[in-house]
Amino acid sequence: MKNPKQQTQEVLLPVRAFSRLSSGQHLGNTSPPASPRISSPRLRSASRTRSGRIQQWQSHGPSLQVQLHHHQLHQQRSRDLVHTCRKLLQRFAAFILSVLLRRRGVFLLAPLFYISGMLFYMSYIPMDVPVVSNTLPPGSSYRSPELFRLLWPKMQNSTSFFKLTDAWQKMKDGGKWRPCPDNLVSSKGLQNSSGFIIIEANGGLNQQRSSICNAVALAGILNATLVVPSFHFNSVWQDPSVFGEIYDEDYFIESLVGTVRVVKSLPDYVLASFGNNRSLIPNIKVKAWAPASFYTDTVLPKLLEKGAIRIAPFANRLSFEKIPLEFQKLRCFANFKALRFAQPIAATGRRLVELMRARSVNNDGKYVAVHLRFEEDMVAFSCCVYDGGEEEKLQLDAARERGWRGKFNRPGRVNDPAAFRRDGKCPLTPLEVGMMLRGIGFRNDTPIYLAAGKIYKADESMAPLREMFPWLQTKETLLSLEELEPFTKFSSRLAALDYTVCLHSEVFVTTQGGNFPQFLMGHRRYLYNGHSKTLKPDKRKLAVLFDNPELRWETFTEHMRSMWRHSDSKGRELRKASASIYTYPVPECMCSKESGESVSSAQQKTINVSSTTEDYF
């Protein structure tokens, strides 16, 4: 029997390394390849030594060989254990699968097992979930009162002003354009009428005005006789006025003699051909912004066949593009010359202008007019949030339901007040208008006329504006109750008074889009040598500035004056193809001095004088 030492040597014999032969010594073809590189740093360093280190290896040979043997045994046991565990897992999985296949109802619990497993697994994974900030982008919130409290002391102590008489730098050159109404109408005379057209003008004062002017142009295109337009009663405006109660009907008809035939009513013989029933007259449905070709190709044959047609509604039913020049000029003639307010409106409007000029003696009779759209229905329609209280929400929800009956609650509609404010769609408050004007450089004694309806929360919202501009006036403060009484129940007639005062102001400030400022800007361009003399603020920029309660006064005034300079430079603009000729009358509706089309000095004097008479009231 062999002793343990001999057994150990026999076991370790296959592990022993091959002899390391010196250069040139071989054992024939049976020699093994070179030994692998020793990975251990300690052993590598030992292999680099010569006889001394090799002897050290040999001297410790038996104990090191035992350690290697034990290591190999440990590795073998580990492999066996892994193999055994793998078989057990396979058997367990096979058992579970067989149970599931025999009892299919267990599959109903599979989602529960899956979710539980996922939750268990996820609980061991660190999840650095980013925190979503509730901070809205700049310009999303109404914080103007906070900014006002910060800037008010600076406003009171500011000494940087500019004169109202020198407000418009771009007006100093006198302008290149002049009104020339005689050049707007054709002198070639009228041919036989194609028939009668009956127009129904809908909307408020200036939307009705647009329909009237378009109807005159259409009558010219079709060579038809125009029946004085009727006004559709609007549930929002609630004004039952007829044409002759707002405009001078006789003057309107007479001014178009020789250009367009206009009659007050449909002749009896024509109405008799329809059984004396106006509703039997064909009503032609026309798409918005229809070109002239649609009327000549589609409407004219029907007019020639029937002798009379109706078009209702007619707002925005005639395009501004692809209209012959003579009919574009006809639009301007109707707007700037033929349409004149009825005598009661004209007289009261003239008195308001005189009262404002009397209060502006320190500014050569010049004053500022602000069109403020902060009535309850306007605030409700915008869906914007101001103080954000529950009372405001209930009031505006009720106003929306009264005026638009569920329009804002329809499925799929998204009302985002913050986005509306950032996009400049929220009406400016009286406070914001006052801050803007003071930031531009208007003194607190500047005479200001406020054109507005019934202001939402008037006592609260108007207080800071009156504090900034104590000389603020309205038609209610300028006129007595007796003078104002004939107009109080008629929104269009009240709007006509505001239109008149704004038209003759030195500065007109628009705070919200709509037909009122658009028509006023065009009318002012026609009167003031092509310049609208209108401040049109950048409401997107204002929303961002007003949403910063830490804004410095110097920075605020710099932005406001930049906005003023931009409005001055944009005061003179030529009309683009698709733009409204009522807002941009240049070049079709005015004469240029450079082209030699300017009117004579006598004609110009007449026009300048008439600008202060009833022709423009």
Protein Blocks (a to p, Z undefined) as FASTA:
>chain_A
ZZfklmmmmmmmmmpccddddehiaebjklccdddddfblklmmmmmpcfkmmmmmmmmm
mmmmmmmmmmmmmmmmmmmmmmmmmmmmmmmmmmmmmmmmmmmmlmmmmmmmmmmmmmmm
mmmpccddddddfbdcehiaccklmmmmmmmmmmmmpcbdcdfklmpmmlmnnpaadcdf
klmpccebpaddfbdcddddedjfklmmmmmmmmmmmmmmnopacddddddddfklopab
dfklmmcfklmmmmmgokaccdfbdcfklmmmnoopaklpccddddehiafklmmmmmmm
mmmmnopacdddfehpacfehpafklmmmmmmmmmmmpccdfklmmmmmmmmmmmmmmmm
mnnopacdddddfbfklmmmnopafklpaklmmmmmmmmmmmngomlmcghiacdfklmm
mnopaccdfklmmmmmmmnopafklccdddddddehkllmmmmmmmmmmmbccfklmpcf
klmmmmmmmmklmmmmmmmmmmmpmbdcdfbecjklmmmmmmmmmmngoiaoiacddfkl
mmmmmmmmkbcfklmmmmmmmmmmmmmmmmpccddfklcfklmmcfklpccfklopaccf
klmmmmmmmmmmmklZZ
